[in-house]
Amino acid sequence: MYILILIGVAMLSSFLTLVLHCCLIVGKDSDKNWEEEQIMKKEETEE
């Protein structure tokens, strides 16, 4: 019985790690897009 609990916890923790990792990747991508937008706005105001 304990082995089933252990397997369940391991599956749950690996799924949670995967979700957090995906959130990190999406967050970095959106930060990069935001920085590019700020640079473009700055260049437009200078012209």
C-alpha positions in Angstrom: 0.0 0.0 0.0 2.8 2.4 0.9 4.4 1.9 -2.6 1.2 3.1 -4.3 1.2 6.2 -2.1 4.9 6.8 -3.0 4.3 6.4 -6.7 1.3 8.7 -6.5 3.3 11.4 -4.7 6.1 11.0 -7.2 3.8 11.4 -10.2 2.1 14.5 -8.6 5.4 16.2 -7.8 6.8 15.5 -11.3 3.6 17.0 -12.9 3.8 20.0 -10.6 7.5 20.5 -11.6 6.6 20.3 -15.3 3.8 22.9 -14.9 6.1 25.3 -13.0 8.8 24.8 -15.6 6.4 25.7 -18.4 5.3 28.8 -16.5 8.9 29.8 -16.2 9.5 29.4 -20.0 6.3 31.3 -20.8 7.3 34.1 -18.4 10.7 34.5 -19.8 9.3 34.7 -23.3 6.8 37.4 -22.3 9.5 39.3 -20.6 11.6 39.3 -23.8 8.6 40.5 -25.8 7.9 43.2 -23.3 11.6 44.4 -23.4 11.4 44.5 -27.2 8.3 46.6 -27.1 9.9 49.1 -24.7 12.9 49.4 -27.0 10.7 50.0 -30.0 8.7 52.6 -28.2 11.9 54.4 -27.1 13.2 54.4 -30.7 9.9 55.8 -32.0 9.9 58.6 -29.5 13.5 59.6 -30.3 12.7 59.9 -34.0 
